[in-house]
Each structure stands twice: as structure tokens, then as C-alpha cells.
Amino acid sequence: MSDYNFSNIKTRKDLARFLKIPLKKLTFLLYIDQNLYTNFSIPKKSGGTRNIYAPNKNLKEVQRVIKHKLEQHINEYQKLNGIKNNVSHGFEREKTIITNSEIHKNKRIVFNTDIKDFFSTIHFGRVRGFFIKNRYFRMDENIATMLAQLVCYNGSLPQGSPTSPIIGNLICNTLDIKILKLCKKFKLNYTRYADDLTFSTNNKLFSDEFQLFYNNLEEQVNQSGFLINTNKNRFLCKDNRQTVTGLTVNKKVNVNRDFYLKTRAMAYCLYNSGEFTIDGEKANINQLEGRFSFINRLDKNQNKKKFNMLLPSEKKENFFSNLFLNSREKEYQKFLFYKYFWRNSKSLILTEGKTDILYIKTALKKYYKEYPELIEKIGEDEFYYKISFFKRSDTMKFFFSFISDGADNLTNIFNYYIDNFDDKKNKSFNYCNYFKNKLSIPFKNPIIILYDNEGKDKPLHKAIDHVINRLIRGNSEEKKGKGEKKRKFKEIFK
């Protein structure tokens, strides 16, 4: 049986094998387990609440497998048949709200609407019928029934299930094709992000043609088994602030300025009082990092565009390591330093490479009884580390110049503690002085940097020389006694 061919599944045993789960587990989920979902509500930005139905652990694991199998199947089918998806941007690989918004930037008119009660409208019968009749699947009727049982709750797709977004996109594919034909007639760009529909154009005549277009659109949506949420209709001219899935698109794709200003204010509140709120509710530092990360995705996207435009290719070398940060990136860098290097919840260890961390962890596991202040055994093969290890994520590499493994890049972190001069060619800033002296925020836990000590001009000595030279460079009086100062600092660091 092919890994991708759903039509080959004929029995419940085949389905269990296909999903790589025991037959008893599949039978239990289909016919016995009565506590499959937990229901809770979250507030909507537009007011009211949204009902979320979270599957239990066993069902969620199976739904994740189904989601993965569906993605494999669709990707393989589209690849073999030369099909490209340029419309759907929600919950799609390599698609985001940014790619969704890019298509509509700098347009004369942008029109937004959405589908009313999107997931609950896609009921059990539609899901089952889709898997039976759709050319991508053509599944056995009994298997389609079982699969629909595994992904539906209370007769429809539940919001909160891993499988609901991808099945929603699959069922909306026919609607997308119909709308594309309509858009071609009216010279419109069209994208869909889950239930959000966006149209844009530079056509001067579209204002006069809008009502005719809208009537046709409503008809197509209704015929496809959906309803337009008229409360979400927004007709935006270029003189207004045009937004698409939360991003402004008037000149370029950008975050709403109010969102950024509120995020920055939250950060200052955190720095000064140790806490902050979002929409009146006490929030945690990870939520704030999520907001900064969202804003940074747009700056990152702009940086990539600049990078791709550079010619000749030699100019691309070290582009991201030497890029001067804009004001928003500096605010994000400040926040990252605060969270990971100043108010870090555990002592942080920085090493020259990834393997160093593996060696340290292995040693700690072996000698955990001798170092209870560093590690604690909490299970048969489980341990809780009372220290943390620095991870070179793409974000940390960019903001703190950890471009590659090794000691040279690691030494750059000193700059954020010791620099006393304004060097516009560097991204470093003395955050130590900023948090300690200006805001009176004490550091919480130490940062431990581990170097290999391999002799003269090797990592440890180079790190010491780097610190000394940066300190002397920032103080004109110290430059005169450079040799003496250097000897003095070497004695301190030994």
C-alpha cells in the first residue's frame, strides 16, 4: 500500500496500519471513548468569545498523523500534476500572513471579508463526501466515514483540532477556483487565509463595478455551502489605512503602528516594574516575546528582499552579520538581552559548539548525585537541569552576531556588557549599563562562558584581549597607558 494513496485503504485494519497505530486504539477512539474533547472559550479581538475544542492526548496524536498524511498526499499529488497553490495562505507550508498580504500591497482598492462560522459550517457529511468524491482521494465509503469520525466533533470540524485547518483548505479549494474565475473578469487579485477573503486592484472602474462583483461573489460562496460574514466587509481605498490579515499594505507590508507602540510600552513597563498587561490582563514574558517576534518577521522579510537585490554576489557575504539595526530591531534586541542575559531564570552556560553542551549534560547525568545544585533526577531516565544552555537560534545569531560555532563569535557577547562608545558600524550596545545604572534592574543569574584554553593566541586568551581592547578603545585616557592597562586586565582575568 502506497504511503500517499488513501484509495488503497479498504478495512479498519488497513486504516490502523496506515496511521501507524494499534487496531485496538483506533477502535477505542472510534466507538468507545466518550471524552474526546475539552471545551473552553477565548476572547475575540473583535469582541465576544471563540469556542475551542481541544482533543485529548490520544486523539490529538492520531489527528497529527492524519494531518501529516494529508499533507504528504496533497504535496505529492500537486507535484506529480504540476499544480501550484497561489491562493490559500493559511496553515500552508512556506505561507504566512506576510505572503498573504504581499499580493495586496500598494493597491488602489483593497476589499476584505470572511466566511461566517467557517469550521462549524464544514459538517460531517461534507467531510465524508469530500473524501469519497474528490479526485485527490476517492476513498472507500466506510473508510471515509471513519476518517470523518476522527476529525469531526458534534457533527462538524472543531476549532482547535490539528486536522481542521488542512481539511478546511481542501474543501475550500473548489470555492477558490470559482472565485478566481470571477476575479479574472473584474481584474482582481485574490487570496484566502483560512476564512479571510481578500481582493485588491488598481482598476479605476472597480468602485463602480463593486456591487455587481459582490453579488456574484455572494452567489458563489452560497453555492459552495458557505455564507459571507457581512459584518466583516471592509472596502478600503488607498487614502485609508489598508490592512490585510492584521498587516498594513498601503506602501509596503508592515505591522500596525499602534501594535508596535503598545508592545514597546509593555517592554518598558516590564523593565521598570517587573510585570506588564495585555488588554488589561496580567501577561508573561513569553507573550511579549511573541509580539516582538511577530514584528520582527516583517523586518526580517524586508532584510531578505534587500539581500536578494544585492549584486554582485560578493556583497551578500556577511550581509546579515553587518546589518545596522533599525529602531524596532534595537527594541527587540534589548528585550532579548533582558530575557536571556540579564533576568534569565537560570544560570546560563555559553559554549563554543553544540557538542560541548552534549558532553556537559552527559557528565551531569552521570554525576547527578554529586551536583544536586545543577541537576536533579525526576524519573527513570529523566533529569531536570537547574542551569540552562544557550541555543544558537536564527534570531539570536542575527541579533548578537553568533553567526557560527566557535570562540570568535562567542566573544561578541562581551560587547553588550562593556562597550562605552557609540560605534554605528556595530550592533552592540552596553545593555549592562542600561539595565543596571539607568533602570536600576539587578541581574538575576550569572552568565558562564566556557572556552577551550589551548595556549597563547587561542580562544581564552583571544577573549581576554578582545575585552581589554574594547575597554581601552572606549576610554581616550586609557589609550595612553595601553600596555600597562593590558597587563593589569590580564592579571584580573587569569
C-alpha positions as CSV (number, residue, x, y, z in Angstrom):
1,M,0.0,0.0,0.0
2,S,1.4,3.4,-1.0
3,D,2.1,5.8,1.8
4,Y,0.2,8.5,-0.1
5,N,-2.7,6.6,-1.7
6,F,-5.8,6.9,0.6
7,S,-7.9,5.0,-2.0
8,N,-6.0,1.8,-1.2
9,I,-7.3,1.7,2.4
10,K,-10.2,-0.8,2.4
11,T,-10.6,-2.0,6.1
12,R,-10.3,-0.7,9.6
13,K,-7.1,-2.8,9.9
14,D,-5.7,-1.1,6.8
15,L,-6.5,2.3,8.3
16,A,-4.8,1.5,11.6
17,R,-1.7,0.3,9.7
18,F,-1.8,3.4,7.5
19,L,-1.9,5.7,10.6
20,K,0.7,3.5,12.4
21,I,-1.4,2.9,15.5
22,P,-2.7,-0.3,17.1
23,L,-6.1,-1.5,15.8
24,K,-7.4,-1.6,19.4
25,K,-6.5,2.1,19.9
26,L,-8.3,3.1,16.7
27,T,-11.4,1.1,17.6
28,F,-11.4,2.7,21.1
29,L,-11.3,6.2,19.6
30,L,-14.0,5.4,17.0
31,Y,-16.5,3.6,19.1
32,I,-15.8,3.6,22.9
33,D,-14.0,6.8,24.1
34,Q,-16.7,9.4,25.2
35,N,-14.3,12.0,26.5
36,L,-12.5,13.0,23.3
37,Y,-12.6,16.8,23.6
38,T,-12.2,19.6,26.2
39,N,-14.1,22.8,25.6
40,F,-13.0,26.3,26.6
41,S,-13.5,29.8,25.3
42,I,-11.1,32.6,24.4
43,P,-11.9,36.3,23.7
44,K,-12.0,37.5,20.1
45,K,-10.2,40.7,19.2
46,S,-13.5,42.0,17.7
47,G,-15.4,41.2,20.8
48,G,-17.3,38.1,22.0
49,T,-15.7,34.7,22.6
50,R,-14.5,31.9,20.4
51,N,-15.2,28.2,21.4
52,I,-12.1,26.0,21.2
53,Y,-12.4,22.2,21.3
54,A,-9.1,20.6,22.2
55,P,-8.8,16.8,21.5
56,N,-7.5,14.6,24.3
57,K,-3.9,13.3,24.1
58,N,-4.7,10.0,22.3
59,L,-6.9,11.6,19.7
60,K,-4.6,14.5,19.2
61,E,-1.7,12.2,18.4
62,V,-3.8,10.4,15.8
63,Q,-5.0,13.7,14.3
64,R,-1.5,14.9,13.9
65,V,-0.7,11.7,12.0
66,I,-3.8,12.3,9.8
67,K,-2.7,15.9,9.2
68,H,0.8,14.7,8.2
69,K,-0.6,12.0,5.8
70,L,-2.9,14.5,4.2
71,E,0.0,17.0,3.6
72,Q,2.1,14.3,2.1
73,H,-0.7,13.1,-0.1
74,I,-1.6,16.6,-1.4
75,N,2.0,17.7,-1.9
76,E,2.8,14.5,-3.8
77,Y,-0.4,14.8,-6.0
78,Q,0.3,18.5,-6.8
79,K,3.9,17.8,-7.6
80,L,3.1,15.0,-10.0
81,N,0.4,17.1,-11.7
82,G,2.3,20.4,-11.8
83,I,-0.3,22.1,-9.6
84,K,0.7,25.3,-7.7
85,N,-1.4,26.7,-4.9
86,N,-1.2,30.5,-5.1
87,V,-4.4,31.4,-3.3
88,S,-4.5,29.7,0.1
89,H,-2.0,31.1,2.6
90,G,-3.4,30.0,5.9
91,F,-1.8,26.9,7.5
92,E,0.1,26.2,4.3
93,R,3.8,25.3,4.1
94,E,6.0,28.3,3.4
95,K,2.9,30.6,3.5
96,T,2.2,33.2,6.2
97,I,0.1,36.3,6.8
98,I,3.1,38.1,5.2
99,T,2.9,36.2,1.9
100,N,-0.9,36.7,2.0
101,S,-0.5,40.5,2.4
102,E,2.3,40.9,-0.1
103,I,0.0,40.4,-3.1
104,H,-2.2,43.3,-2.0
105,K,0.3,46.0,-1.2
106,N,0.3,49.4,-2.8
107,K,-3.1,48.9,-4.5
108,R,-5.8,51.4,-5.3
109,I,-8.6,49.4,-3.6
110,V,-8.5,46.5,-1.0
111,F,-11.7,44.7,-0.1
112,N,-11.8,42.3,2.9
113,T,-14.5,39.9,4.0
114,D,-14.7,36.5,5.6
115,I,-16.8,33.3,5.8
116,K,-19.2,33.1,8.6
117,D,-18.8,30.2,11.1
118,F,-16.2,28.7,8.8
119,F,-15.3,25.4,10.7
120,S,-18.8,24.7,12.1
121,T,-20.2,25.1,8.5
122,I,-18.0,22.2,7.3
123,H,-20.1,19.4,8.7
124,F,-19.6,15.6,9.0
125,G,-21.4,14.9,5.7
126,R,-19.3,17.4,3.7
127,V,-16.0,15.9,5.1
128,R,-17.1,12.3,4.4
129,G,-18.4,13.2,0.9
130,F,-15.2,15.1,0.1
131,F,-13.0,12.1,0.8
132,I,-15.3,9.8,-1.2
133,K,-15.8,12.0,-4.3
134,N,-12.7,14.3,-4.5
135,R,-10.2,13.2,-7.3
136,Y,-7.3,13.6,-4.8
137,F,-8.7,10.8,-2.6
138,R,-11.6,8.7,-3.9
139,M,-11.7,6.8,-0.7
140,D,-13.8,3.7,0.3
141,E,-17.1,4.9,1.8
142,N,-16.6,3.1,5.1
143,I,-13.0,4.4,5.5
144,A,-14.2,7.9,4.6
145,T,-16.8,7.6,7.4
146,M,-14.2,6.5,9.9
147,L,-11.8,9.3,8.9
148,A,-14.6,11.9,9.2
149,Q,-15.4,10.5,12.7
150,L,-11.8,11.0,13.8
151,V,-11.7,14.6,12.6
152,C,-15.2,15.9,13.4
153,Y,-16.9,16.7,16.7
154,N,-20.6,17.4,17.3
155,G,-21.2,17.0,13.6
156,S,-18.5,19.4,12.2
157,L,-14.9,20.4,12.1
158,P,-13.8,21.5,15.6
159,Q,-11.8,24.7,16.0
160,G,-8.8,23.5,18.0
161,S,-8.1,20.3,16.2
162,P,-4.8,19.8,14.2
163,T,-6.7,18.5,11.2
164,S,-9.4,21.2,10.9
165,P,-7.3,23.8,9.1
166,I,-6.0,21.5,6.4
167,I,-9.4,19.8,5.7
168,G,-11.0,23.3,5.6
169,N,-8.4,24.4,3.0
170,L,-9.1,21.2,0.9
171,I,-12.8,21.7,0.9
172,C,-12.4,25.4,0.1
173,N,-10.3,24.6,-3.0
174,T,-13.4,24.4,-5.3
175,L,-14.6,27.7,-4.0
176,D,-11.2,29.3,-4.6
177,I,-11.3,28.1,-8.3
178,K,-14.7,29.7,-8.7
179,I,-13.7,33.0,-7.1
180,L,-10.5,33.1,-9.3
181,K,-12.6,32.9,-12.4
182,L,-14.8,35.8,-11.1
183,C,-11.7,37.9,-10.2
184,K,-10.3,37.5,-13.7
185,K,-13.4,39.1,-15.0
186,F,-13.1,42.1,-12.7
187,K,-9.2,42.3,-12.8
188,L,-8.8,41.5,-9.1
189,N,-6.1,39.8,-7.1
190,Y,-7.4,37.2,-4.6
191,T,-6.0,35.4,-1.6
192,R,-7.6,33.4,1.2
193,Y,-6.2,33.0,4.7
194,A,-8.4,30.3,6.3
195,D,-11.8,32.1,6.4
196,D,-10.5,35.6,5.5
197,L,-11.0,36.6,1.8
198,T,-9.0,39.5,0.4
199,F,-9.4,41.2,-3.0
200,S,-7.3,44.1,-4.4
201,T,-7.0,46.0,-7.7
202,N,-5.6,49.1,-9.4
203,N,-8.6,49.2,-11.7
204,K,-10.1,52.7,-11.6
205,L,-13.5,51.4,-12.6
206,F,-13.8,48.8,-9.8
207,S,-15.7,51.2,-7.5
208,D,-18.5,51.4,-10.0
209,E,-18.4,47.7,-10.6
210,F,-18.2,46.7,-6.9
211,Q,-21.8,45.9,-6.3
212,L,-22.0,43.6,-9.3
213,F,-18.9,41.9,-8.2
214,Y,-20.1,41.5,-4.6
215,N,-23.5,40.0,-5.8
216,N,-21.6,37.4,-7.9
217,L,-19.2,36.7,-5.0
218,E,-22.0,36.1,-2.6
219,E,-23.7,33.8,-5.0
220,Q,-20.6,31.7,-5.5
221,V,-19.9,31.5,-1.7
222,N,-23.5,30.4,-1.1
223,Q,-23.5,27.8,-3.8
224,S,-20.3,26.3,-2.2
225,G,-22.2,25.9,1.1
226,F,-20.9,28.9,3.0
227,L,-22.1,32.4,4.0
228,I,-20.3,35.7,3.9
229,N,-20.0,37.5,7.2
230,T,-21.3,40.9,6.2
231,N,-20.1,42.4,9.5
232,K,-16.5,41.9,8.3
233,N,-16.8,43.6,4.9
234,R,-14.2,46.4,4.5
235,F,-13.8,48.4,1.3
236,L,-10.5,50.3,1.7
237,C,-9.2,53.0,-0.7
238,K,-5.5,53.9,-0.9
239,D,-6.2,57.1,1.2
240,N,-7.3,54.9,4.1
241,R,-5.2,52.6,6.1
242,Q,-5.4,49.4,4.2
243,T,-5.0,46.2,6.2
244,V,-4.8,42.5,5.3
245,T,-4.8,39.8,8.0
246,G,-3.7,42.4,10.5
247,L,-0.9,44.0,8.4
248,T,-0.9,47.4,6.7
249,V,-0.3,47.2,2.9
250,N,-0.5,50.8,1.7
251,K,3.1,51.1,0.6
252,K,4.7,48.0,2.0
253,V,3.7,45.2,4.2
254,N,4.0,46.5,7.8
255,V,2.7,45.9,11.3
256,N,0.1,48.3,12.6
257,R,2.0,51.1,14.3
258,D,-0.3,51.0,17.3
259,F,0.6,47.3,17.9
260,Y,4.3,48.2,17.9
261,L,3.9,51.2,20.2
262,K,1.9,49.1,22.7
263,T,4.5,46.3,22.5
264,R,7.3,48.7,23.2
265,A,5.3,50.2,26.1
266,M,4.8,46.8,27.6
267,A,8.5,46.2,27.5
268,Y,9.3,49.4,29.3
269,C,6.7,48.5,31.9
270,L,8.4,45.1,32.3
271,Y,11.8,46.7,32.7
272,N,10.6,49.2,35.3
273,S,8.2,47.2,37.4
274,G,8.9,43.5,36.5
275,E,5.4,43.0,35.1
276,F,3.0,44.2,32.4
277,T,-0.5,43.6,31.0
278,I,-2.1,42.8,27.6
279,D,-5.6,44.1,27.2
280,G,-5.9,44.6,30.9
281,E,-4.8,41.1,31.8
282,K,-1.5,40.3,33.5
283,A,0.8,38.7,30.9
284,N,4.0,36.7,30.9
285,I,7.4,37.4,29.2
286,N,6.8,34.7,26.6
287,Q,3.7,36.5,25.3
288,L,5.8,39.7,25.0
289,E,8.5,37.8,23.1
290,G,5.8,36.5,20.8
291,R,4.7,40.1,19.9
292,F,8.3,41.2,19.3
293,S,8.9,38.1,17.2
294,F,5.8,38.8,15.1
295,I,7.0,42.4,14.4
296,N,10.5,41.2,13.6
297,R,9.2,38.8,11.0
298,L,8.3,41.8,8.9
299,D,11.7,43.4,9.3
300,K,13.3,40.1,8.5
301,N,11.3,39.9,5.4
302,Q,12.4,43.3,4.3
303,N,16.1,42.4,5.0
304,K,15.8,39.3,2.8
305,K,14.5,41.5,0.0
306,K,17.5,43.8,0.3
307,F,19.8,40.8,0.4
308,N,18.3,39.3,-2.8
309,M,18.7,42.6,-4.6
310,L,22.4,42.9,-3.9
311,L,24.7,42.5,-6.9
312,P,27.4,41.2,-7.3
313,S,27.1,38.2,-5.1
314,E,30.2,39.2,-3.2
315,K,28.2,41.9,-1.4
316,K,26.0,39.3,0.1
317,E,28.8,37.9,2.2
318,N,28.3,38.8,5.8
319,F,25.2,40.9,4.9
320,F,23.2,39.8,7.9
321,S,26.1,39.9,10.4
322,N,26.9,43.5,9.5
323,L,23.4,44.9,9.0
324,F,22.7,48.0,11.1
325,L,19.6,47.5,13.2
326,N,16.6,49.7,12.7
327,S,14.8,51.2,15.8
328,R,12.3,48.3,16.1
329,E,15.1,45.7,15.8
330,K,17.0,47.5,18.6
331,E,14.0,47.3,20.8
332,Y,13.7,43.6,20.2
333,Q,17.5,43.1,20.8
334,K,17.1,45.0,24.1
335,F,14.3,42.7,25.1
336,L,16.2,39.5,24.1
337,F,19.2,40.7,26.2
338,Y,16.9,41.4,29.2
339,K,15.3,37.9,29.0
340,Y,18.3,35.7,28.2
341,F,21.3,37.6,29.5
342,W,20.1,39.8,32.3
343,R,17.0,38.5,34.0
344,N,17.5,34.9,32.9
345,S,15.5,32.4,35.1
346,K,18.5,30.1,35.4
347,S,22.3,30.4,35.2
348,L,23.1,30.3,31.5
349,I,26.1,28.5,30.0
350,L,27.5,29.5,26.6
351,T,29.8,27.1,24.9
352,E,31.9,27.2,21.7
353,G,29.9,24.4,20.0
354,K,26.8,22.2,20.3
355,T,28.9,19.1,21.2
356,D,30.2,20.8,24.3
357,I,26.7,21.0,25.6
358,L,26.2,17.3,25.0
359,Y,29.4,16.5,26.9
360,I,28.4,18.6,29.8
361,K,24.9,17.1,30.0
362,T,26.2,13.6,29.8
363,A,28.7,14.3,32.6
364,L,26.0,15.9,34.8
365,K,23.7,12.8,34.3
366,K,26.5,10.5,35.3
367,Y,27.4,12.5,38.4
368,Y,24.0,13.9,39.3
369,K,24.3,12.8,42.9
370,E,27.4,14.9,43.4
371,Y,26.0,18.1,41.9
372,P,22.4,18.4,43.2
373,E,22.6,22.2,42.8
374,L,23.0,21.7,39.0
375,I,20.8,18.7,38.2
376,E,18.0,16.6,39.7
377,K,16.8,13.2,38.7
378,I,13.0,13.2,38.3
379,G,12.3,9.8,36.7
380,E,13.8,6.6,35.4
381,D,15.7,8.4,32.6
382,E,14.5,11.9,33.2
383,F,16.5,14.8,34.6
384,Y,15.8,18.4,35.5
385,Y,18.6,20.8,34.8
386,K,18.9,23.7,37.2
387,I,21.0,25.5,34.7
388,S,20.3,26.4,31.1
389,F,22.3,26.1,27.9
390,F,22.5,28.8,25.2
391,K,20.9,27.8,21.9
392,R,22.1,29.5,18.7
393,S,18.7,30.1,17.1
394,D,18.5,32.1,13.9
395,T,17.1,35.0,16.0
396,M,20.0,35.0,18.5
397,K,22.5,34.6,15.7
398,F,21.2,37.7,14.0
399,F,20.9,40.0,17.0
400,F,24.0,39.0,18.8
401,S,26.3,38.0,15.9
402,F,26.5,34.3,16.8
403,I,26.9,33.5,13.1
404,S,28.7,30.2,13.6
405,D,30.1,27.9,16.2
406,G,33.5,28.7,17.7
407,A,35.1,31.1,20.2
408,D,35.4,34.2,17.9
409,N,31.6,34.6,17.6
410,L,31.0,33.8,21.2
411,T,33.3,36.6,22.3
412,N,30.9,39.1,20.8
413,I,28.6,38.8,23.8
414,F,31.1,40.8,25.9
415,N,30.4,43.9,23.8
416,Y,26.9,44.2,25.2
417,Y,28.4,44.4,28.7
418,I,31.5,46.6,28.3
419,D,31.2,48.9,25.3
420,N,31.4,52.6,26.3
421,F,31.4,54.1,22.8
422,D,28.9,54.6,20.0
423,D,30.0,52.7,17.0
424,K,27.5,52.8,14.2
425,K,29.3,50.1,12.4
426,N,28.5,47.6,15.2
427,K,25.2,46.4,16.6
428,S,26.4,46.2,20.2
429,F,25.2,48.5,22.9
430,N,26.1,48.4,26.6
431,Y,22.9,46.9,27.9
432,C,24.6,46.2,31.2
433,N,24.8,49.9,31.9
434,Y,21.3,50.5,30.6
435,F,19.6,48.0,32.9
436,K,21.9,48.3,35.9
437,N,22.5,52.0,36.1
438,K,19.7,53.7,34.2
439,L,16.8,51.5,35.2
440,S,18.3,50.0,38.4
441,I,17.5,46.5,37.4
442,P,19.9,44.0,39.0
443,F,21.0,40.9,37.1
444,K,19.3,37.7,38.2
445,N,21.6,34.8,37.4
446,P,25.2,34.6,36.1
447,I,26.2,34.0,32.5
448,I,29.0,31.5,32.3
449,I,31.1,31.4,29.1
450,L,33.3,28.3,28.5
451,Y,36.4,28.5,26.4
452,D,39.0,25.9,25.4
453,N,42.3,27.0,27.0
454,E,44.7,25.9,24.3
455,G,47.7,28.2,24.9
456,K,48.8,31.6,23.5
457,D,46.5,33.3,20.9
458,K,43.9,30.6,21.4
459,P,40.2,31.1,22.4
460,L,40.6,32.0,26.1
461,H,43.5,34.5,25.5
462,K,41.8,36.0,22.5
463,A,38.7,36.6,24.5
464,I,40.7,38.4,27.2
465,D,42.5,40.5,24.6
466,H,39.1,41.3,23.0
467,V,37.7,42.6,26.3
468,I,40.8,44.7,27.1
469,N,40.9,46.3,23.6
470,R,37.2,47.2,23.7
471,L,37.6,48.8,27.1
472,I,40.6,50.8,26.1
473,R,39.1,51.8,22.8
474,G,36.2,53.4,24.6
475,N,38.3,55.4,27.0
476,S,40.7,58.0,25.5
477,E,42.7,58.4,28.8
478,E,43.3,54.7,29.0
479,K,44.7,54.6,25.4
480,K,47.9,56.4,26.6
481,G,48.7,53.6,29.1
482,K,47.5,50.8,26.8
483,G,50.4,48.4,27.6
484,E,50.1,48.9,31.3
485,K,46.3,48.6,31.2
486,K,46.5,45.4,29.2
487,R,48.8,43.8,31.7
488,K,46.6,44.8,34.5
489,F,43.5,43.3,32.9
490,K,45.3,40.1,32.0
491,E,46.1,39.7,35.7
492,I,42.5,40.2,36.6
493,F,41.2,37.6,34.1
494,K,43.8,34.9,34.9
